[in-house]
């Protein structure tokens, strides 16, 4: 439950940050606007799309070192389908339908050594 609250707060931040800071770089593609936001060091922070001023389509978020940390889909401004969250110790999958969490599961990353 603690993880779900953290993930929800993180996504709320992403939504607000993406909509308030779309001036980093945007490109119009038919009825979609591709938005790219960058970290202060120039690395890509987020890439996603807007349609009718709402997040729509794939959203990717990266850490300051360029590692993918979040990937998911928006449908008319609402989280939809499977979202994946990575950190140093685990991978979390959250399944959404119209911003509502339907299910979630997580895996701890293991390093396998071979001879």
C-alpha positions, 0 to 999 in steps of 0.5 A, spaced: 500 500 500 505 504 501 508 503 494 501 505 491 501 511 495 508 513 492 507 511 485 500 515 485 504 521 488 509 520 483 504 520 477 501 526 480 507 530 480 509 527 472 502 530 470 503 537 473 510 537 471 508 535 464 503 540 463 506 546 466 513 545 463 511 543 456 516 549 453 522 545 453 521 542 446 514 540 443 513 538 436 506 537 432 505 531 429 498 531 426 493 532 432 498 530 437 504 534 440 510 531 442 513 534 448 520 533 451 522 535 457 530 535 459 534 535 466 538 541 468 544 537 465 541 536 458 539 529 459 532 527 457 527 527 463 520 525 460 517 524 453 510 524 451 504 526 447 498 531 448 492 531 444 487 537 445 491 539 451 491 532 455 496 527 455 495 522 450 499 516 448 506 513 451 509 517 456 517 515 458 520 518 464 528 518 465 532 519 471 538 524 471 543 519 468 538 517 462 535 510 465 528 509 463 524 509 470 517 509 468 513 507 462 506 507 461 500 510 456 495 515 457 488 515 454 485 522 453 489 524 460 487 518 464 492 513 465 490 506 461 493 499 461 500 497 464 505 502 467 512 500 469 516 503 474 524 501 475 528 503 481 535 500 483 531 494 487 525 493 484 520 493 478 513 495 479 507 493 474 501 497 475 495 496 471 490 502 470 483 503 467 481 510 466 486 512 472 484 507 477 488 502 479 486 495 477 492 491 480 499 491 481 505 487 482 512 488 483 519 484 482 526 484 486 531 485 481 536 479 482 543 479 479 545 472 477 552 470 477 555 465 472 562 461 471 
